[in-house]
């Protein structure tokens, strides 16, 4: 692994790490889609229950990212510095603290479940389904979610293909188990939740066993006392904070956008936004897969002070994201109905969504640059910059823009506000990243001069 990340050709290495990550994320998206299809066959109330309890899972996942992304980024840096023992300590702390958090979260949620579900304004028809589903998912997450946290660390040590294999296998398992528990065992929505927990638990066991038994990995899972536990945990949480912020901010902004659409439009416009968001989510997963490949390379080589390789990987990731984003934007501008028809056959909805998506995602090429940049700053420890870019895109610009534009332009004002937010935040990210590329060039030159 060390020879790969430190000496392999960057262009080859970036694709070797990114493509499996992209495929893994897309397989997870397909699993979620199929899962919703099965649940929808139970009843519309069951499908509503899954959707309306999603904010609870989003908040839980934000804390998982806080620990998982932070520890995996720090592991990359420690490996680049040659600190194998500290990298193993961080891996153990990731498992330890994610279990502690999930346990505490589950206890608090179960104690306050009635109040929380009441706060979500769940109707009497949907409430029984919501309780059956979310209770099993949250309690089951104690043993189900830790594997996803450690799976980030597999990518950070260059094992992207293995990480992909695990996610694909467990996603297929969930797709197979769903109809068995829902329809054969007649457990309804509780069966869907049980199938999810079983597949998640399988992933957790699989990842833990790999880290314990595989001797060819550069680090393993060692259950031992960590002398500088507080300091390593603090560093990990600091590096994971931008991902936590993005998750929380994105969910709040999503709620704000939906409320704005209802205020200035109707349920019809919320349906259009759901389709637009679904199309964007698939694109975002591709870019996120590219980010994960780039982060593994940049984190390791930053720790090893190989700044030229950091610069090369960052440049290629920016270029690839721009090309991918530009190609999708061209499809959206020229053939929007081609994408929209995959989600609905209703002609009025197809027309409205096709018009809205052109404006809402018109800054797509810049969004890719923003995502690569903000995630890069996170992985090399520039947390403030990463947080600034996150807050700019998820709140600081879009919220006041909606208040100014929507009263005059209606739903189109909401779409335009998102485009303005994406554009302005991405231009600022571009300024940051150009400065960073020049800095990396100077650092590499300085090291070269020092060695000569």
N, C-alpha and C positions, 0 to 999 in steps of 0.2 A: 504493500500500500504506500509506503513512504516513497519508494522510487517512482511510483505513479504520480502522486501529487506534486512531487518536487522536481521530477525530471521529464515526465512525459510531455509530448507536444500539447500545448494548451488547447488548440482547436479540437484535437481528438479527445482529449480528456474531458472537455466541457460537454461534448455530446455523449460520451460514455457515462457521465454522471447525470446529465439532465434528462436524456430520453427515458431511462427507467423511472425516474421520478415523475415525469409527465404521464407515462403510461399508468403508473400506480395511482396517481391522483384522478385520472380519467376513469379508471376502473372503479374507484371509490364513488365517483359521481354517478356512474351507471348503476352501481349497487343502490344508491339512494333513490334514483329514479324508479328502479324496479320495485324497491321496497314500498314506495308511495303507491305504485300501481296495485300491488297486492292489498295494501291497507284500504285503498279506495274501493276494492271489491267487497269489503266487509259492509261499509256504508259510508255515506258522505260525512256523517258525524265522526266516524273513526278517522277519516282523512283530516278533518278539521281539528281533531284532538291532537294529532301529530304536529300539524302546523302551528297551532296556537300555543303549544308548550315549547316550541323551538327556542324562544328567548332564554328559557331556563338552561337548556343545553348549550346555548351560545355563551352564556355567562360562565358556565362550568368549563367549557373549552378554552375560554380566554385565560383562565388560570393554568390549564394544562399547557397552553402555548408559552405562558410566562416561564414555566419550569422547563418544558421540553426544548423550545427554541433556544433559550438562554444557555442551558447546559450543553447542547450540541454545538453551539457557536464557540463556547469556551473550550470544549474538548478539542476542536479543530486548532485553536490557537495554541493550547498546551502541547499538542502533538507536534506542531511546527517548531515549538521551542525545545522539543526533545524531552518534555516532562511527562513521561509515560505514567508514572505512579499517580501524579495529580490528575491526569485525564481519567484514569480508572476510578479515582476517588470521586470525581465529579459524576461519573456514570452511576456509581452506587448511590450518591446523594440524590440524583434525579429520580431513581426508583423509590428511595426511602420517602422523599418529601411529596411526591405525587400521590403515593398511597395515603400518607397522612392527610393531605389536603382533601382527597376524594372521600375519605372516611368522615372527616369533620363536615364537609359539604353535605354528605348524605344524611348525617344525623340532624343537622340544622334543617335541611329541606323536609325530612319526614316529620319533624316536630312542628313545622310551620306550613305543611303542604296545603291544608284547607285555606289558610289565609292567603298564601301565594296564588293559588288557583282562583280564589275569589277576586284578588287584585287584577288578574288577567281578564276579568269579566267574561268567564266561560259560561255559556248557557247551560240550563239544566239538562238539555238533551245531550250535549257534548261532554259534560262533566264526568259521568261514569267512565267513558272511554279514556278521557284525559288522565284520570286517577290510575286506572289499570296500567296504562302505558308508561307514564312518566315515573311512577314509583318503581317499577321493575328496572327501567333504564338507568335511573339515578343510583339505586342501590347496587345494581349489577356493574356499574362503572368502576366500583372499588377494585374489582379484579379484571375488568375489561379494558379500561382506558390506559393503564400504565404501559402497555405494550406499544401504543401509539406514541407515547412520550419517548420511550427508548428507541423506537424505530427511527426517529430523527437522528439519533446518535449513530445508527448504522450508516446513514447517508454521509454524516460528517467525517467518517473514517474511510470513505471511498467505496462502501458496499451498497451502491445504489441498486444494482441488479438484485441482490439478495433482499433488500428492502421492498422492491417492487414485487418480487415473487411472493413474499409473505402477505402483502396487502391483496394481491390478486387472488391468491388461494382462499383467504378468509372472506373476501367479498363474494366469491362464487359459493362458498359454504353458506353464507347468509341467504343468498338468492335461492338455494336449494331448500334450506330449512324453513324459510318463510311460509310457503304453501303447506308444508307438512304440519307445522304447529298451528297455523291459522285454520286450515280447512280439514286436514285429516284428523288431528287431535281436537278440533273444534274449540280452540282456545281464543279465537277472535284476535282482537288487538293485543291482548296479553301474549298471545303466541308470537306475534311480530316482535314484541319487546324481548321475549325469551330467546328467539332466534338471533337477534342482534347481540344480546349479552353473550351467548354461547360462541358466536364467531369472534367477538372481541376478546373473550377470554382465551380462545385458541391462539389468537395473535399474540397476546401477552405471554402465554406459556412458551410459544415458539421462539419469541425474541429473547426471553430470559435464558432459555436452554442454549440458544446459539451463543450468547455472550459468556455463558459459563463453560460450555464444552468445546467450542471451536478454538483450537490452539493457533490457527493460522491468522486470526484477527490480531491487529496491533495492540488492542486493549481487550480486557475481559472484565466480567462482573465479579468483583471481589468484595465479600461481605467482611469488612474490617473497620476498626475504629479510625476515624479521620481526624488527624490532629488539628488541622486548620479548617474545620468544617464550617464555622461561621463565616470566615472570609471567602471561601469558595462559593458558599451559598449566596452571599451578598453579591459577588461578581456575576454569578449566573442569573440571578433575578434582575440585576441591572441590565444585562444584555438581552434578557427576554422581555423587558418592559415595553419596547416599541410594538412588538407583536401583540401584547396584551392590550395596549392602547388602541391599536388598529381594530382589534376584534370588538372591543366595547364600543368604540366610536362608530364603527360601521353599522352595528346593530341599532344604535340610537339614531343615526342619520337615516337608516332604512325605515325606522318607525316614523320619523319626522316627514320623510318624503311621502310615505303612504297616507299619512294624515293630511298632508298638503294636497295630494291628489284628490282625496275625498272632499276636501273643502272647496277646491276650485274646479273639480270635475265630478266623477262618480265612481262606483264600483267597476265600471267598464274600464276606466283609466288605470285602476289598480291592477286589473287583469292584464292590461297591456304592459304595465311596468313589470309584472311578474314574468312575462315572457322575455322582456328585454333583459331582466336580471339573470334569467336562466341562460340566455345566449352569452351574456358577459361572463357568467361563472365558469363556463367551459373554457373560454379564452383565458380567464384569470388563472385557471389551473395549469394551462400550458406555460404561461409566463412564470408562475410559481415554481413549476418543475425546473425551468431554466435558472431561476433564482437559487434553488437548492444546489444545483450543480456548481454554479458560480460561487456560492457561499463556501462550499467545501474547499474549493481551490484557493479562494482568497483568504479564508481564515487560516488554513494551514501555512500558506506561503507568507502571510503577514507575520505569523509567529516565527517563521524561519528567516525573516528579513529578506525574502526574495521579492522585492518590490516590483521588479520588472515583470515577473510572472503575475503578480496581483494586477498590475496595470493592463497586461495583455488579456487576461481573463475578463476583467471588467469591460474593456473596450469591445471584446467579442460579444459578451452578454448584452451590452447596450445595442450593438448592431443587429444581433439576431432578434432581439425583442422588437426593435423598430421595424424590421422587415416583416415579421409575423403579424404585428399590429397593423401595418400598412396594407397587407394583403387582405386581412379580415375587413378592414374599413372599406376597401374597394368593393368587396362582396356586399357589404351593408349598404353602400351608396347606390350600387348598380342593381343588385338583386335582393333587396330586403325581404320580399315576400317568400323567397326561396327558403330563408331561415325561419320565418314566422310560421309558415304553413306546417312545419314539423310539430307545432304546439297547438294549433287550432284550425278548425275548418270554417269558423264563422267569418264571413266576408267583411262585415263592419269592423270586427276586432283585428283582422288581418290588415285592413286599410289603416286603421288608427295606429297600430303598433309599427307598421312599416314607415309611417311618417315620423313617429316619435323616436324610433331607434336611430334614425339618421342624425337627429339633433343631439340626442342624449349621449351617443358614443362617437361624436365627430372628432373628439380629441384622442381617439384610441392610440395612435402612434406615440403620443406624448405620455400616455398612461403607462405604457411599457417601460419607458425611460424612468419615470417616477418610481415604479415598483422596484426595478433593478437597483436604483440609486439608494432609496431609503433602506432596503434590505442590506445593501453593501455596508452602509454606515453602521448598521446594527451589528453586523458580524465582526467588524474590525474595532468595535468598541466606541464609536462616535455616537453615543446614545442620544445626546441632545439634538444633533442634526437629524437623526432618524425620527425623533419625536416631533420636531418642528414640522418636518415634511408630512408626517401622519396627521397632525392637527390641522395643517393647512388644507389638506385634501378632504378630511373627514370632519368638517364642522365650521372652521373659522371663515371660510369663503362661502360655502354653499348655503348655510343657514340665513345669513343676512341677504344673500342674493335672492333667495326664495321670497323673503318678506318684501323685497323691493319690486321684483319682476312679476311674481305670480298674481298680485292683485290687478295688474294691468294686462298681462298676457295670458292669464289662466294657466292651464296645464302646460302649454308651451313654455311659460315662464319657469316652471319647475324643471323642465328638460334643459332649458338654456342655462339655468343656474348650475346644474350639474356639469355642463360642458365648460362653463367659466371656471368652476372650481378645479376641474381636471386640468384645464389649460394653464391657469395661473400657478397652481401648485407644481405642475410638471416643469414649467419654465424656471421656477426657482430651484427645483431639484437639478435641472440641467446646469444652472450656474454653479451650484455646489459641486457637481460631479466633474465639470471641466476644471475647476480649481483643484480638485482632488487628483485628477489625472496628471496635471502639471506638477503637483507636489510629489506624486509617486515617481515621476520621471527624475526629479531632482534627488530624491532619496536613493534611487538606484544608481544615479551617476555619482553621488557622494560615496556610496559603498564601493563602487568600481575604482574610483580615484584612491580610496583608502587602501584597497588591496594591491594596487599597482605602485 
